[in-house]
Amino acid sequence: MSDTEFYGRLREERLRLELTRERVAELTEVSTRTVRRWETEIPMPLDALITLSRQGYDVQYVCTGQRSANRRGASGLRGTREMPEAYSAEEVDWIVRLRRMKPAERAKAQALLNVLAPKRRRSK
């Protein structure tokens, strides 16, 4: 495998998950320039790759070119790794959009959800 194939697959995974370079930089605590360089010319540290695997990157694919058998890709929706088949298309869309949010946006969405649909208390 050539280095350029690795770099290309790394970029392909970011695009599949609909992540911007800015979001990847935020997740891995590096600059946007560093993310661009990871996708074109310099080796990526293992700890950054592990962080991205938690965001849905198919690390096996990035490293080898072979998709992982542990991924669900049949839904045809981008950025929806391992979504249970019982979820409706609308629910999947909500989850995808939630994953794109920055932490401050998530907090606001959570506060709004708590007002509109408060958690039910369990009966004893």
Secondary structure as UniProt FT lines:
FT   HELIX           3..16
FT   TURN            17..18
FT   HELIX           21..28
FT   HELIX           32..38
FT   TURN            39..41
FT   HELIX           46..53
FT   TURN            54..56
FT   HELIX           59..64
FT   TURN            69..70
FT   TURN            74..75
FT   TURN            78..79
FT   TURN            81..82
FT   TURN            85..86
FT   HELIX           89..100
FT   HELIX           103..116
//
